[in-house]
Amino acid sequence: MSKVGENVGNVLSKDKEFRRALNDVVWSETLSVEEFERGWQDVMEKYSLGDHRWFRLMYDMRSYWITAFFNDLFMGGLLRTTSRSKAANSVFGSCTNQHASFSELFNNFEGAIDAQRVAQAKLNAECEGHFPLCQTLLLIEKHAAAVYTVNVFYDVQAEVIAGSFSCRSVRSNVEGMVTQYEVQDGDELVHTVSFDSDRRVVSIPSRYVVSFWTRGACVQQLLRVQRGGSSDVDIAIGEACAEFFSCMTMASRSVDHVMKLTAVLKDFNSVLLAGNGPSDRSSASKKQLFDSFCGASPDGQVDIRPPPISNNKGGGKRYKSTTEIAVEKSGRRQRQCQTCEKYGHNSHTCPMRNADI
């Protein structure tokens, strides 16, 4: 859409009615495929753009960029833009310049990172210590309040409220264990929803919950970086840490709650120690230590000795290489003897003087 102005010419590029009509067709999230095609044809006929090569090309590629063709796909967390990198460049570009020294650049970089960490810590504290109020009695809204961050939850809450008061069921059809509903929203669009008759929707399906929308996103990302992967074990550890920090934050308001949480952790720790055997490694042999750390038995005897101590302090005059000595000799001016006027010795070591003596 940013190339519309350079393709339609100066007259239409400044026509606000044309741009408004085209944007209403392209950017509308409520239009169906048929409504988009009718609206597109109306705009092309009204402004005589039906034979325009660029618009014909865009219409042929409509299934790749028009939002009406993606209404049945979940797009959360799929699209990636350069807004994050541009924001980072703006933050670090405002605190440094090309004339700064390396130490100044490092200090400014550390200051910008600290400011971002403080802002992130404040947001984490708000999420961990604040549970937003629900506007409806639906269990799916309570689940969203427990899963999402505060800012994301308010967006989801607005959708839940809008769906509760502006949507209505037009008709339903039961086929075996599946119930199919036709729901009409506030824009008079009808959507078909199907689910099991004996199953209530009490939570948001996990495939629709993107990880960086959740309360434990920072903890999960930190553990993934430390462990070097995103396997099921890493995700489970991230969820466990998120639950632990959430419980600790809420329990910190009362000493009794903290003591109860500590007692639960101690009991679980004793269960783990009982299942893993004795943990007193001071009396364990080298073989047991090797088995516990490496998970395998050594082939032979393992002797662990301290590494040799090397003297890395200054030890006097530095030894010169042969190349360095040759360079010094080639550039050094030789001394001339005053007795025989030859080079390589002085008057005290001159052969002629020694011969006279």
C-alpha positions in Angstrom: 0.0 0.0 0.0 3.0 2.3 0.4 3.5 2.1 -3.3 0.0 3.2 -4.3 1.0 6.9 -4.6 3.9 6.3 -7.0 1.7 4.0 -9.2 -1.4 6.0 -9.6 0.1 9.4 -10.4 0.0 12.8 -8.8 -3.8 13.4 -9.2 -5.1 10.2 -7.5 -2.3 10.1 -4.9 -3.6 13.4 -3.5 -7.3 12.3 -3.8 -8.4 11.6 -0.2 -11.6 10.0 -1.2 -9.8 7.5 -3.4 -7.3 6.6 -0.6 -10.2 6.3 1.9 -12.2 4.0 -0.4 -9.2 1.8 -1.2 -8.2 1.6 2.5 -11.7 0.6 3.5 -11.5 -2.3 1.1 -8.0 -3.5 1.8 -7.6 -3.0 5.6 -11.1 -4.0 6.8 -11.0 -7.0 9.1 -14.7 -7.7 8.9 -15.1 -8.1 5.1 -15.5 -11.6 3.7 -13.8 -12.6 0.5 -16.8 -12.0 -1.6 -17.4 -8.5 -0.1 -13.7 -7.6 -0.7 -13.9 -8.6 -4.4 -17.1 -6.6 -4.9 -15.5 -3.6 -3.1 -12.3 -3.9 -5.1 -14.1 -4.0 -8.4 -16.2 -1.0 -7.4 -13.1 1.1 -6.7 -11.4 0.0 -9.9 -14.4 0.9 -12.0 -15.1 4.2 -10.3 -11.5 5.5 -10.8 -10.8 3.7 -14.1 -8.0 1.5 -12.8 -9.3 -1.8 -14.2 -6.6 -1.9 -16.9 -3.8 -0.7 -14.6 -1.0 -3.2 -14.7 0.1 -2.8 -11.1 -3.4 -3.1 -9.7 -4.1 -6.2 -11.8 -0.9 -7.7 -10.3 -2.0 -6.8 -6.8 -5.4 -8.3 -7.4 -3.9 -11.6 -8.7 -1.8 -11.8 -5.5 -4.8 -10.9 -3.3 -4.7 -14.3 -1.4 -1.2 -13.5 -0.1 -1.8 -10.0 1.4 -5.5 -9.3 1.9 -6.7 -9.9 5.5 -10.0 -11.3 4.3 -8.2 -14.4 3.1 -6.7 -15.1 6.5 -9.9 -14.8 8.7 -9.8 -18.6 9.4 -6.2 -18.6 10.5 -4.8 -17.8 13.9 -2.2 -15.1 13.2 -1.1 -14.4 16.8 2.7 -14.6 17.2 3.1 -15.3 13.5 3.9 -11.9 12.0 7.3 -10.4 12.5 8.3 -6.9 11.7 11.3 -4.7 12.1 9.7 -2.5 14.8 11.6 -4.3 17.6 15.0 -3.7 16.0 14.1 -0.1 15.1 13.1 0.5 18.7 16.3 -0.9 20.0 18.4 1.2 17.6 16.5 4.3 18.7 17.2 3.5 22.4 20.9 2.9 22.0 21.3 5.6 19.3 20.0 8.3 21.7 22.7 7.6 24.4 25.8 7.4 22.2 27.5 8.9 19.2 30.2 8.2 16.7 32.7 10.3 18.6 32.4 8.5 21.9 35.4 6.5 23.2 35.1 2.8 23.9 34.7 3.3 27.7 32.0 5.9 27.1 30.2 3.6 24.7 30.3 0.8 27.2 29.0 3.0 30.1 26.2 4.3 28.0 25.3 0.8 26.8 25.2 -0.4 30.4 23.0 2.6 31.4 20.5 1.8 28.7 20.4 -1.9 29.6 19.8 -1.0 33.3 17.0 1.3 32.4 15.3 -1.5 30.4 15.8 -4.0 33.2 14.2 -1.6 35.7 11.2 -1.1 33.4 10.9 -4.9 32.9 11.1 -5.5 36.7 8.3 -3.0 37.3 6.1 -4.7 34.8 6.9 -8.2 36.3 6.0 -6.9 39.7 2.7 -5.5 38.5 1.9 -8.8 36.9 2.9 -11.0 39.9 1.3 -8.8 42.6 -1.8 -7.7 40.8 -4.8 -9.8 39.8 -7.2 -7.8 37.6 -10.9 -7.8 38.2 -13.2 -9.8 35.9 -16.2 -8.1 34.4 -18.2 -11.3 33.7 -18.8 -14.6 35.4 -17.3 -16.6 32.5 -14.6 -19.0 33.5 -12.7 -18.3 30.3 -12.2 -14.7 31.5 -10.8 -15.9 34.8 -8.4 -18.2 32.9 -7.2 -15.3 30.8 -6.6 -13.2 34.0 -4.4 -16.0 35.4 -2.5 -16.7 32.2 -1.9 -13.3 30.4 0.0 -10.3 31.5 -2.1 -7.3 32.8 -1.9 -5.3 29.6 -2.7 -8.2 27.3 -5.5 -9.3 29.6 -7.3 -6.0 29.2 -7.3 -6.5 25.5 -8.7 -10.0 25.9 -11.2 -8.8 28.4 -12.6 -6.2 25.9 -13.0 -9.0 23.4 -14.8 -11.2 26.0 -17.2 -8.4 27.0 -17.9 -7.5 23.3 -18.6 -11.2 22.6 -20.9 -11.5 25.6 -23.1 -8.6 24.9 -22.9 -8.0 21.1 -23.0 -11.6 19.8 -26.0 -13.8 19.7 -26.8 -17.4 18.6 -28.8 -17.5 15.4 -29.4 -21.2 15.2 -27.9 -24.5 16.4 -27.6 -28.0 15.0 -26.8 -31.2 16.9 -25.2 -34.1 15.0 -24.3 -36.9 17.3 -21.8 -35.6 20.0 -21.1 -32.4 18.1 -23.1 -29.2 18.4 -22.8 -26.6 15.7 -23.8 -23.0 16.4 -24.1 -20.0 14.0 -23.2 -16.9 15.9 -23.8 -13.4 14.7 -21.5 -10.6 15.9 -22.0 -6.9 16.2 -21.0 -6.3 12.5 -23.8 -8.6 11.4 -21.3 -11.3 10.3 -22.2 -14.9 11.0 -19.6 -17.4 12.3 -19.9 -21.1 12.6 -18.7 -22.7 15.9 -18.6 -26.5 16.6 -17.6 -28.3 19.8 -18.6 -31.4 21.7 -22.0 -31.3 23.4 -20.7 -32.6 26.7 -17.7 -30.3 26.9 -17.8 -26.8 28.3 -15.4 -24.1 27.2 -13.8 -23.0 30.5 -10.3 -22.0 29.3 -8.4 -20.7 26.2 -6.8 -23.6 24.2 -3.1 -23.7 24.6 -2.5 -23.4 20.8 -4.0 -19.9 20.9 -1.8 -18.7 23.8 1.5 -17.2 22.6 4.3 -17.6 25.2 5.4 -13.9 25.1 1.8 -12.9 26.1 2.0 -14.9 29.4 3.1 -13.9 32.9 6.0 -16.4 32.9 7.5 -15.3 29.5 10.6 -13.7 31.0 11.3 -16.7 33.2 10.9 -19.2 30.4 13.2 -17.2 28.1 15.8 -16.9 30.8 15.9 -20.6 31.4 15.9 -21.5 27.7 19.0 -19.3 27.3 20.8 -20.9 30.2 19.9 -24.4 29.2 20.4 -23.8 25.5 17.1 -25.2 24.1 13.3 -25.1 24.0 12.4 -28.7 24.7 9.5 -29.9 26.7 11.7 -30.1 29.8 12.8 -26.5 29.4 9.2 -25.3 29.0 8.1 -27.3 32.0 10.9 -25.8 34.1 9.9 -22.3 33.0 6.3 -22.9 34.0 7.4 -24.3 37.3 9.6 -21.3 38.0 6.8 -18.9 37.0 4.4 -20.6 39.4 7.0 -20.5 42.2 7.7 -16.7 41.7 4.0 -16.0 41.5 3.4 -17.9 44.8 6.4 -16.2 46.5 5.1 -12.8 45.5 1.6 -13.4 46.8 2.9 -15.2 50.0 5.4 -12.4 50.8 2.5 -10.3 52.2 2.2 -12.6 55.2 4.8 -14.3 57.3 2.6 -17.3 57.9 2.1 -17.8 54.1 5.9 -17.7 53.6 6.5 -20.2 56.4 3.8 -22.5 54.9 5.4 -22.3 51.4 8.8 -23.0 53.0 7.4 -26.1 54.8 6.0 -27.4 51.5 9.3 -26.9 49.7 11.2 -28.7 52.5 8.8 -31.6 52.4 9.2 -32.0 48.7 12.9 -31.6 49.0 13.0 -34.5 51.5 11.0 -36.6 49.1 13.4 -35.9 46.3 16.4 -36.7 48.5 14.8 -40.0 49.6 14.3 -41.0 46.0 17.8 -40.0 44.8 19.7 -41.6 47.7 22.1 -40.0 50.2 23.4 -36.5 49.3 26.4 -36.4 51.6 29.1 -36.2 49.0 31.9 -35.4 51.6 32.2 -39.1 52.5 31.5 -40.4 49.0 34.4 -42.0 47.0 35.8 -40.6 43.8 33.9 -43.3 41.8 30.6 -42.2 43.3 31.4 -38.5 42.5 32.2 -39.4 39.0 29.0 -41.4 38.6 26.9 -38.6 40.0 28.3 -35.9 37.8 28.9 -37.8 34.6 26.2 -40.4 34.8 28.6 -43.2 33.9 31.2 -45.3 35.6 34.9 -44.7 34.8 36.9 -47.4 33.0 39.8 -47.3 35.5 41.0 -45.5 38.6 40.4 -41.7 38.5 43.1 -39.6 40.2 42.1 -36.0 40.6 45.1 -33.7 41.4 45.4 -29.9 41.5 46.8 -28.3 38.4 50.4 -27.2 38.3 51.0 -23.7 39.5 52.7 -21.5 36.9 54.5 -18.2 37.7 52.9 -15.6 35.6 54.5 -12.6 37.2 57.3 -10.5 35.7 60.5 -12.5 35.7 63.1 -9.9 34.8 64.5 -9.1 31.4 62.6 -10.3 28.4 64.3 -12.8 26.1 64.7 -11.6 22.6 64.2 -13.7 19.5 66.8 -14.3 16.9 64.9 -12.2 14.4 64.8 -9.3 16.8 68.5 -9.6 17.5 69.3 -9.7 13.8 67.2 -6.6 13.2 69.0 -4.7 16.0 72.4 -5.7 14.7 71.7 -4.7 11.1 70.5 -1.2 12.2 73.2 -0.6 14.8 76.2 1.6 13.9 79.4 -0.2 14.5 82.2 1.5 16.5 85.4 2.6 14.6 88.8 2.0 16.1 90.9 5.2 16.5 94.2 3.4 16.1 93.7 1.3 12.9 90.5 3.0 11.8 88.8 -0.3 11.3 85.3 -1.4 12.6 84.4 -4.1 15.0 86.6 -3.1 18.0 87.9 -0.1 19.9 91.4 1.3 20.7 91.7 -0.8 23.9 91.2 -4.1 22.1 92.9 -3.1 18.8 95.2 -5.9 17.5 97.9 -3.3 16.5 98.2 -1.9 19.9 98.5 -5.4 21.5 101.1 -6.2 18.9 103.2 -3.1 19.8 103.0 -4.1 23.5 
